Amino acid sequence: MDSRIRVLHIITNLPVGGAQDNTLLTVERLNRDKYHLTLLCANDGLWVRRAKMIKNLDLIFVNQLRRKIHLTKDFMAFWKIYQILRKGQYNIVHTHSSKPGVLGRLAAKLAGVPIVVHTIHGFPFNDFMNPIIQKFYIMAERLLSKLSDKLITVSNLNLQKALRLRFAPVGKFVNIYSGIDFRRFDSPTDIRKKKKDLGIANGDKVVGMIGRLSKQKAPLDFIQAMGKVLTKRQDVQILLVGDGELKAETLALSKQLNIDSRLKILGFRDDVPELLHLIDIFVLTSWWEGLGRSLTEAMYTARPVVATDVDGVPELVEDGRTGLLVQPNDIQAIAEGVLHLLENEGEAEELGQNAAKRINEAFRADVMVGYLDRLYQELLSKKGIKYHSIAHKQRKTSAVRR
């Protein structure tokens, strides 16, 4: 009989994104001698293939599990998750982001799962939404936090915000930075060839942003700011790496501003490390953000950044030291930040080097997984749950044979 700890991770779906990368790295790297790992999600997104390639990982697809609220599908997803948990005899359920945090935590408690952990990758509310809806989300999280044995934040600033909003007592929180597998960012890139492949003139400066073309990431703010930049500099190429519901509006705005000839929207890409190396200035215009996966990757590759001062971002970007901070939706400030870095290359290089040092110290994937392992062990000990690892059983069997 398999006496390892049974852990089920739940996330909505698997497009390219920070929460998804965090989750996949976790289920890939946790020690299989200790843990029997299962991932539950919708069979949707470019990274489903990546999940299927992870060895010794059970995959369960619940296709009713979607990001947007849909009462019928949400209830069906909840019921399926509940049935899976009843049969699965899981010791730990670990939910990621908002929708799984609601459905997964409710189902886990009803099914009698001993340990429930939830990671807050970002808040489902922001200062730009209706105050009544914002208050509803805050009240819901306060209630759901009572169902959680531990709440994980991915930045200390997010932790402080959750405490200010009285989600739960301080002892229920732990901050674990979202780790990244940086090995693929360390390979050299032939920048001249990459620019040629993308149709970018070798002398052009490249200003780029990576992320979903969604309201959260505010790509329209980026395009408006770049319109202002291009009135001052004609040698700038704009890169948008990502896709989403605002793609058509983004293209339409670029045509309206007559900058569409300088814009390339590349969609989701597998060559992000190479693209980052050819970007001269990285921009993040988000209205809200957990920490910013693409921002973290850009800083690791020593890109000088202009980023909005929201949620966990200032924990990475110290204004004037590891990048430039501007207020969200401040188009003029975003444009001025980009122009300042383009015109002051020595300062931009120094900011990039400081950024790389900051990220290299704290955001490696193995560090994150190590902290999660210790957290699981601590919670198991408190609940009095014992287990035997495969390695322990093998040593015991070997001793008996001798």
Buried (B, 14 or more C-beta within 10 A) or exposed (E): EEEBBBBBBBBBBBBBBBBBBBBBBBBBBBBBEBBBBBBBBBBBBBBBEBBEEBEEBEBBBBBBBBBEEEEEBBEBBBBBBBEBBBEBEBBBBBBBBBBBBBBBBBBBBBBEBBBBBBBBBBBBBBEEBEEEEBEEBBEBBBEBBEBBBBBBBBBBBBBBBBBEBEBBEEEBBBBBBBBBBBEEBEEEBEBEEBBEEBEBEEEBBBBBBBBBBBBBBBBBBBBBBBBBBBEEBEEBBBBBBBBBEBBEEBBBBBEEBEBBEBBBBBEBBEBBBBBBBBBBBBBBBBBBBBBBBBBBBBBBBBBBBBBBBBBBBBBBBBBEEBBBBBEBBBBEBBBBBBBBBBEEEEBBEBBBEBBBEBBEEEBBBEBBBBBBBEBBEEBBEEEEEEBBBBEBBEEEEEEEEE
